[in-house]
Amino acid sequence: MSDAIIQMKNIQKHFGSVIALAGVSVDVFPGECHCLLGDNGAGKSTFIKTMSGVHKPTAGEIFFEGKPMSFEDPRDAMEAGIATVHQHLAMIPLMSVSRNFFMGNEPVKKKFGINFLDQQKADEITMQEMRKMGINLRGPDQAVGTLSGGERQTVAIARAVYFGAKVLILDEPTSALGVRQTANVLSTVHKVREQGIGVVFITHNVRHALAVGDRFTVLNRGQTLGTAKRGEIEYDELHDMMAGGDELAKLVPELGKQAQ
C-alpha cells in the first residue's frame, strides 16, 4: 500500500475540562475509504473538525504527505487538499447546478481587458464532471433544488474532486437519504476511490460502512476502540463495538430486572 496521505497520531482535544478526544490515531491512504464509526457523542465530529482545520489539537501530531503539518484554519486545510462535504450541504437550491459547482471559483475570460464569467466553460465542465460520477443532468442550468438528496451529495463530492481534493471527508452523507439515493452516494464513493483519493466516511450505519469501507475505526467517548481491515471484522462485531459492546451486555440484565 502507498504511503498515507494524512496521519493523525494520538490526537487529543480538550474544551476546558471536557476531554473530547483522548488520543485518537487514524491514517488515510490513497484510493482507500476509511470509515469512522461511533454513536452520538463518540467524538467523530470533533475529530474531523481537527483533521479539516476547524480545531487545533490540544496534543498529538498531524502528518500530511509525510510532513508534519499544522492547519491554521479550514482554508489552510483545503489548500493542502483536504475537502469536507457536510451532512447539511452549503448549496443554494434555486441556483443552477453549474453556479453551485463553481461558487466562488468561477472560470473567467478576458474581453476588452476585463474579466467576465465564462459561463460556457463552467457549464461544459459541470456536465463533464457530473457524468464522470454517473449523474446525467437535464442541463447545467438545472436548479439544484430539483435534484434528489443523493444527487446533491454527488454535486458536492464532484466539486471537491474537481478542485483538487486529496482527502475527502464525508460527514454522515447517507443519514437522511432513502435506499436509492444512498446507493447513488455509495457508488460515487467507489468512483472517487478509483481516482486515488483517500476518503474518510463518517457514519453510524454499519451496513453503509461495510458497503464501501476498506478499513474501519470505531470511536467511543473520544477514544479508539480499534481499527480493522475489510474481511477482518463482521457486521455483528462492528455493530456491537459501535453500540457499546460490553457496556450494553452488562446493561441488558439490569434492564430486565427493572422490568419485572
BELJO-V379589 format. One line per field, one symbol per residue. ss: DSSP state (@ for helix, = for strand, . for the rest). psi: psi as a letter, one per 40 degrees, with the letter a starting at -180 (. if undefined). A space follows every 10 residues. Layout:
ss: ???
psi: ???
//
This chain:
ss: ...======= =====..=== =========. ..=====... ...@@@@@@@ @.......== ====..==.. ...@@@@@@@ .====..... .....=@@@@ @......=== =..====.@@ @@@@@@@@@@ @@........ ..=@@@..@@ @@@@@@@@@@ @@....==== =.......@@ @@@@@@@@@@ @@@@...=== ===..@@@@@ @@..====== ..=======. ....@@@@@@ @@@..@@@@@ @@@@@@@@@.
psi: iiiidhhhhf hihhgbehhd hfghhhihih eihhhhiiih ededdddddd deedihidii ihhhfeihih hdiddddddd fhihhidhhg ihdeiidddd dehefhiiih hfeihihgdd dddddddddd ddeehhidie ehhdeeiidd dddddddddd ddefhdhhhh hfeedfiadd dddddddddd dddeeehhhh hhiehddddd deidihhhih feiheihiih eeiidddddd ddeebddddd dddddddde.
//
